[in-house]
């Protein structure tokens, strides 16, 4: 097969890594893989892992110059499958694929548009536009879970074109021997001036509106004020940067938490395991989520997890996570107190069965196989 992935970002994030995993998997299966995306760190990774990359950026909601160029590329290369991600890329690639010889177009918004943290009127218009073009021009629209499929159906997308394929991870990466884990923890704590015997609540991901960092900071402030002893040994480590990084840092200052909160800014992906090894509890206060790949990464490390009670996270995490009411920092603080008291502030408390649950349900091999099956099915439908 000749497969083209279309996206309008090369920043490191869940959607971009999702595409990277597909690139690796489809190249390994002997397919010719192409990627259209802007220049950037992920663009380089796509190329290093066997994709032919064209650095193209969609500058408008309807970029007719881009559409014309993409259409010409699809025809010239004889692309069989176009798989596009997120609103701009989906709309423009669907328009480009009309009246071409492409066999199928797969579309995917990772978090349903109705759950985006944007202006309500714009959200309504985007939902209507997306469902209109997808229903008429897409061969299959991806939902990451059954609960997200239901949301997309409420948005107006026809059930017959919806395909549920969960994300996956390479679980072997997260099997860290105890000694290595201990050394990683020492390294990170030393890097940020955190005492070796400190108890660390951790969060990892981009600092953006939908990730709920303000809820986390306010919850940690209340948690810290509830502790009579050892305050100097209680830390919140936020790993990541993003559009709201300065706003969150200012909130930390306003609440007088500078001694107990560390915000790393952008980080190297190879350090992810080191950070996860440092956390005693992983906290995921997201306000909207398509799947929550970092959730299953934390579970694969065996970490206790406290997360928002979004339907998708209940589905993905099963019985291995602690839930709090989304957006409610008081409830989150209470859950942090409970988890801290349960562990006792002494040793790592790995969650029994969480790793096996991830291996059985979200392996990278299964993820790639399901997409390969879908692509072949769509090609078969066109024969």
C-alpha positions in Angstrom: 0.0 0.0 0.0 0.9 3.6 -0.5 -0.2 5.5 2.6 -0.2 9.3 3.1 -0.6 10.8 6.6 -1.7 14.4 6.7 -1.4 16.7 9.7 -0.8 20.3 10.4 1.6 20.1 13.3 5.1 18.9 14.0 5.1 19.7 17.7 5.6 16.8 20.1 2.2 15.7 21.4 -0.3 12.8 21.5 -1.6 13.2 18.0 1.9 13.6 16.5 3.2 10.5 18.3 0.2 8.6 17.2 1.2 9.3 13.6 4.8 8.4 14.4 3.7 5.0 15.7 1.7 4.4 12.5 4.6 5.4 10.4 6.9 2.9 12.1 4.3 0.2 12.1 3.3 0.6 8.4 6.9 0.9 7.2 7.7 -2.3 9.1 4.8 -4.1 7.3 6.4 -3.2 4.0 4.2 -0.3 3.0 5.3 2.9 1.3 4.6 5.7 3.8 4.3 9.5 3.0 3.7 12.3 5.5 2.5 15.9 4.8 3.2 18.2 7.8 5.0 21.4 8.7 8.7 21.4 9.4 9.6 20.5 13.0 10.9 18.0 15.4 8.3 15.4 14.6 8.7 15.9 10.9 12.4 14.9 11.3 11.3 11.8 13.3 8.9 10.7 10.6 11.6 10.9 8.0 14.2 9.0 10.2 11.6 6.2 10.6 11.2 5.6 6.9 8.5 8.1 5.7 8.9 10.4 2.7 8.1 13.8 4.2 6.8 16.9 2.5 6.9 20.0 4.8 3.6 21.7 4.0 1.5 24.0 6.2 -2.2 24.7 6.0 -2.5 28.5 6.5 -6.3 28.9 6.2 -9.4 26.9 7.1 -9.9 26.4 3.4 -6.4 26.6 1.8 -7.1 26.2 -1.9 -3.4 26.5 -2.8 -2.7 23.6 -0.4 -5.6 21.6 -1.7 -4.5 21.9 -5.3 -0.9 20.9 -4.4 -2.0 18.0 -2.3 -4.4 16.7 -5.1 -1.5 16.8 -7.6 0.8 14.9 -5.2 -1.8 12.2 -4.5 -2.3 11.7 -8.3 1.4 11.7 -9.1 2.4 9.2 -6.3 -0.7 7.0 -6.8 -1.6 7.1 -3.1 -4.0 4.3 -2.0 -4.9 5.5 1.5 -5.0 9.1 2.9 -5.2 9.3 6.7 -5.7 12.9 7.9 -5.7 14.2 11.5 -7.6 17.1 13.1 -10.0 19.6 11.7 -7.9 21.7 9.2 -6.0 18.7 7.8 -9.2 16.6 7.5 -11.3 19.3 5.7 -8.5 20.2 3.3 -7.4 16.7 2.5 -11.0 15.5 2.0 -11.5 18.3 -0.6 -8.1 17.5 -2.2 -9.1 13.8 -2.6 -12.3 14.4 -4.5 -12.2 13.2 -8.1 -8.8 11.5 -7.6 -7.9 7.8 -7.8 -7.2 7.5 -4.1 -9.0 4.4 -2.8 -10.0 5.6 0.7 -9.7 8.5 3.1 -9.5 7.9 6.8 -10.2 10.9 9.1 -9.6 11.5 12.8 -10.2 14.2 15.4 -8.5 12.7 18.5 -10.6 14.7 20.9 -14.2 15.2 19.6 -14.7 18.9 18.6 -17.7 19.3 21.0 -15.2 18.8 23.9 -12.7 21.4 22.8 -12.1 24.3 25.1 -12.9 27.1 22.6 -15.6 29.7 21.9 -19.0 28.0 22.0 -20.2 29.5 18.7 -17.0 28.6 16.9 -17.2 25.1 18.4 -20.8 24.7 17.1 -19.7 25.8 13.6 -16.7 23.5 13.6 -18.8 20.5 14.7 -21.3 21.1 11.9 -18.6 21.7 9.2 -16.7 18.6 10.3 -19.7 16.2 10.4 -20.9 17.5 7.1 -17.6 16.9 5.2 -16.8 13.7 7.0 -20.3 12.1 6.3 -20.0 12.9 2.6 -16.4 12.4 1.8 -14.7 10.2 4.4 -14.4 6.4 4.1 -13.9 5.9 7.9 -13.8 8.2 10.9 -11.7 7.0 13.9 -12.9 7.1 17.5 -10.4 6.1 20.1 -12.9 4.5 22.4 -16.6 3.4 22.5 -17.5 6.5 24.6 -15.8 8.8 22.0 -17.8 7.0 19.3 -21.0 7.9 21.1 -19.9 11.6 21.4 -19.1 11.7 17.7 -22.5 10.2 16.8 -24.1 13.0 18.9 -22.0 15.5 16.8 -23.8 14.1 13.7 -21.3 11.6 12.3 -22.9 8.5 10.9 -22.4 5.4 12.9 -21.7 3.3 9.8 -18.4 5.1 9.1 -17.1 5.2 12.7 -14.3 2.8 13.6 -13.1 2.3 17.1 -9.3 1.8 17.4 -7.6 2.5 20.8 -4.2 4.0 21.0 -1.3 1.8 21.9 2.2 2.0 23.5 5.3 -0.1 23.4 4.9 -1.5 26.9 8.5 -2.9 27.0 9.8 0.6 27.3 8.1 1.0 30.6 9.5 -2.2 32.2 12.2 -0.5 34.3 14.2 -2.6 36.7 13.9 -1.3 40.3 17.6 -0.3 40.5 17.4 1.8 37.3 14.1 3.3 38.6 15.9 4.4 41.8 18.8 5.9 39.9 16.5 7.8 37.5 14.6 9.2 40.5 17.8 10.3 42.2 19.0 12.0 39.0 15.7 14.0 38.5 15.4 15.0 42.1 19.0 16.2 42.1 18.4 18.1 38.8 15.5 20.1 40.3 16.7 20.4 43.9 14.0 18.1 45.3 15.0 16.2 48.5 15.8 12.5 47.9 13.2 11.5 50.5 10.5 13.8 49.1 7.0 12.6 48.2 6.2 13.6 44.6 2.9 14.1 42.9 3.6 14.3 39.2 2.0 15.4 35.9 3.3 15.1 32.4 2.1 16.8 29.2 1.6 20.1 27.4 0.4 23.0 29.5 -2.7 24.0 27.6 -6.3 25.1 28.5 -7.8 21.6 28.3 -5.2 19.9 30.5 -6.5 21.4 33.7 -3.3 22.5 35.3 -5.0 25.3 37.2 -7.2 22.7 38.9 -4.1 20.8 39.8 -2.2 23.8 41.3 -5.2 24.8 43.4 -5.7 21.2 44.6 -2.1 20.8 45.5 -2.2 24.1 47.5 -5.2 22.8 49.5 -3.4 19.5 50.0 -0.3 21.1 51.2 -2.2 23.3 53.7 -3.9 20.2 55.1 -0.5 18.7 56.1 0.8 19.6 59.5 4.2 18.0 59.1 6.8 17.4 56.3 5.6 20.2 54.0 9.2 20.7 52.9 9.2 17.1 51.7 6.0 17.3 49.6 6.3 18.3 46.0 4.4 18.7 42.8 6.5 18.1 39.6 4.8 19.3 36.4 6.7 18.0 33.4 6.1 20.0 30.2 5.6 23.4 28.8 3.1 25.1 26.6 0.9 28.1 25.8 -0.2 28.5 29.5 3.1 27.9 31.1 3.7 31.5 32.3 0.1 31.7 33.5 0.5 28.6 35.6 3.9 29.8 37.0 2.2 33.0 38.0 -0.5 31.1 39.8 2.1 29.1 41.7 3.7 32.4 42.8 0.3 33.9 43.8 -0.4 30.9 46.0 3.1 30.9 47.6 4.0 27.5 46.3 7.4 28.2 44.7 9.3 26.0 47.2 7.0 23.0 46.5 6.2 23.1 42.8 8.6 22.5 40.0 7.6 23.2 36.4 10.2 21.8 34.0 9.2 23.4 30.7 9.6 21.4 27.5 11.6 18.2 28.0 13.4 15.6 26.0 11.3 12.5 25.3 14.1 10.2 26.3 13.7 11.6 29.8 10.1 10.6 30.1 10.9 7.3 31.9 13.1 9.2 34.3 10.3 11.6 35.2 7.7 8.8 35.6 10.2 6.9 37.8 10.3 10.0 40.1 6.5 10.2 40.6 5.0 8.6 43.7 1.5 9.4 42.3 0.5 10.5 38.8 -2.2 13.2 38.6 -4.1 13.7 35.4 -6.6 16.6 35.8 -7.5 17.0 32.2 -10.8 18.7 31.3 -11.1 17.1 27.8 -9.4 14.1 26.3 -9.6 11.9 23.2 -7.9 9.0 24.9 -5.2 9.8 27.4 -2.0 8.1 26.2 0.0 9.4 29.2 -2.5 7.7 31.4 -1.7 4.3 30.1 2.0 5.1 30.2 1.7 5.9 33.9 -0.3 2.7 34.4 2.3 0.7 32.5 4.9 2.0 35.1 2.5 0.7 37.8 2.0 4.2 39.2 -1.1 5.0 41.4 -3.2 7.4 39.2 -5.7 10.1 40.2 -7.6 11.4 37.2 -10.6 13.3 36.1 -13.8 11.2 35.9 -14.2 11.8 32.2 -16.1 8.9 30.6 -13.2 8.1 28.3 -10.7 7.9 31.2 -13.0 5.6 33.1 -13.1 3.4 30.0 -9.4 3.4 29.4 -8.2 3.1 33.0 -10.7 0.5 34.2 -10.4 -0.4 37.9 -6.8 0.7 38.2 -7.3 4.5 38.7 -8.8 6.8 41.3 -11.3 9.3 39.9 -12.2 12.8 41.0 -15.0 15.1 39.7 -13.6 16.9 36.6 -12.7 20.5 37.3 -13.3 20.2 41.1 -10.0 21.1 42.8 -11.5 20.4 46.3 -12.4 16.8 45.3 -8.9 16.4 43.7 -7.2 17.6 46.9 -9.2 15.1 49.0 -8.1 12.3 46.7 -4.5 13.4 46.9 -4.8 13.3 50.7 -6.3 9.8 50.6 -3.6 8.6 48.2 -0.8 10.1 50.3 -2.2 8.5 53.5 -2.6 5.2 51.8 1.0 5.1 50.7 2.2 6.5 54.0 4.8 8.8 52.4 7.5 6.2 52.6 7.9 3.9 49.6 6.7 3.6 46.1 3.3 1.8 46.0 3.0 0.1 42.6 -0.5 -0.8 41.5 -0.9 -4.5 41.1 -2.3 -5.6 37.7 -2.1 -2.2 36.0 0.8 -3.2 33.8 -0.8 -6.4 32.7 -4.1 -4.5 31.9 -2.2 -2.1 29.6 -0.3 -5.0 27.9 -3.5 -6.9 27.3 -5.5 -3.9 26.0 -3.2 -1.3 24.6 -0.2 -2.9 23.0 1.5 -1.1 20.1 1.4 -4.3 18.0 -2.4 -4.6 18.3 -2.7 -0.9 17.5 -0.8 -1.2 14.2 -2.5 -4.5 13.3 -6.0 -2.9 13.7 -5.1 0.0 11.3 -3.5 -2.4 8.8 -6.7 -4.4 8.9 -8.8 -1.3 8.4 -6.8 0.0 5.5 -6.9 -3.4 3.7 -10.7 -3.7 4.4 -11.2 -0.2 2.8 -9.1 -1.1 -0.2 -11.1 -4.4 -0.5 -14.3 -2.4 -0.5 -13.0 -0.4 -3.4 -12.0 -3.3 -5.6 
